Amino acid sequence: MTTQPLTSSHPSQLTLKFWGVRGSYPVPGSATLRYGGNTPSLEITARNENHTFTLILDAGTGIIGLGRELAQRAKAMRGQSGGTPIEATLLFTHLHHDHTQGLPFFTPLMIPTARLTFVLPDLYEQNPQEVLAGVMASPTFPVALAQTASGKQFLTLRETGVLLIGPEGVRADYPPLEVPANTLIVRALRSYAHPQGVLIYRIEWEGHSIVIATDTEGYVKGDQRLIRFARGADILVHDAQYTDEHYLGLKPGLPSTQGFGHSTPAMATEVAQQAGVGQLILFHHDPNYDDETLATMELLAQKRFPNTRTAREGMEIPLGHPADEDHPRAGAQKDKPRRPRPAQWVSQKPAHA
């Protein structure tokens, strides 16, 4: 959380930026240049005339670049009135390796003036703070999470919980509750369609909403609990890791991935249609898929739900701007559509993390 004037002329804004979009494990290389090969990390920024709040979802390898960017922003503002420390809330959907593997290299962890709030899902028999600390535990990492220089607080959140991020700080609460003004609201829904479970989040800020539904698997006629949860959201970010052929085990050399806890674009579009969302973003790409495969999946999804895009590193979507060339309305396609070709795989190893 940072309190500072809003430099834009717009009174309120909610912005989503993708720093890592790949599932399971990172895949750098020429075959993933367009969409990116880093594992999941998203940045959500909420602004109005008086406040700016930074929310980071998950800490895959994408968080490494985000950490550098946050440090650069803070350094650039030091010359301004009073400067600004790094203040951010790190919200985790679950604690599987591909959603935590970038945390040890998150630069703000090592900055003494940084103030970080970790919000962990209450999904495990073990204390979730202990699970997260294991990512940086000896002998596999030289510096323990508790030994890093930044200021840290830890909260847990479970299904039906509400996270409130405001001028007075960050707290987890449960309905019924009163929400103060200037508060970023995060609502939680537990999905059981992934090993050990996962929390799906709905982020709300002054009339705008974003739903993050990663690491979840669809149901016949759509996941009705998720559909109700996502109803009317401006943006739905939905897991779409597998093609139909891969999911069903119809691709030579690749086993069926039913039950792995991940979706297909068809499952994602079913939720988007029934929930009446403004825009669908396909997310958590399989590491075996190259850029052309993802482009093909996007075009097929757009036949079912036209306002669909495929998440790629660096993609930024602002809500709260007028629909002009600099800030197109959510779902506007700025890229020229590419003609699909038969799917190509980077490797032949199944992934299901």
C-alpha positions, 0 to 999 in steps of 0.5 A: 500500500502506498499513499500518494496523489494520483498523477492521472487526470482520471479519478479512479483506476484499477489496472491489471498487469501480467508478469508471468503467465506460464504454468508448471515450470518456466520455459525461456526460449524462442518458442515462447517469446510472444506470450512469455515463459515465466510462471504466474505472477500478476500485479493489480494496482488500485488508484484514486485521488488520494491513494494507491494500493499494490496487490501482487498475486502469486510469486512464480518466476514472473515476480522477479521482474516485477520486484526489480520494477518496484525497486526502480519505481521507489528509487525514481520517487526518492527525489520527490517530496518525502520519497516513497517506500515499497508497500505491497500485499502479496496474495497467494492462490495456493502454494504449489511450486510454480506459484512460489518459485520466484519468491527468493529472488523478489528484490523488495524482500531484501530492502529494509524500507519495504513493507510487505504483507503476505496473505496465505490461503488456509488450505493445508494441515500445516501452517501456511507460513511454514509452507511458504518459508520452506521455499527459502529453507536451508539447505536448499537456499542460503537465506531464510525468509525470516532473515530477509531485511524487509518488514513483513506481516503474515495473514491467512485467508479461507473461503468466504473470507474478505481481505480489506486493503485500505489507508489503515492497513491490511486485514482479513475479515468475514461477513457481515462487515462494513467496508470503509471508503477508499478500500480495495476489497478481495473476496475468496472462493475455494475451488476443490478442482485442484490437488489440495485446493486453491482460492479464487479471488474477486478484486473490487475497487470503486465499481470495477472488478477482476476475478482470478481463477487459476489452477481450476478444472471445469465441470459439465455445463460450467462451474456454477459456484465460480459462475455466481462468484464471477457474475458481471466482472469486468475481467475474468482471468481463467486457467486454460492450460490444455487443448481439448485433445491434450485434456482428453488424451487424444494427442499422440504421446501425451496422456489425458490430463483429466483430474489434473486440476486445470481447464481448457479454453472451452471450459473458460469460455463456458464460465465467461458466457454464463457469468456475463463478464466483460472480458476473458483472459486465458491463463496458466499456459502449458509449458509444452505449448509454443506461441503458435499453439497459444494463438490457435487456442485463442482464435478457437476460444474467440469463436465461443466468446469473442472478447477473449485474449490470451495472457502474455507477459507485459500485457496491461489492462486498465479499467476506469479510462475512456475508450481511446487509443491509449486506453482501449476498453477492456477486450479490445484487440490491438494485435492483428489476428494471426492465422492458426497452424497445427499445434506444436509442442516445445517438449513431450513431458506432461505437466500438471502443477 
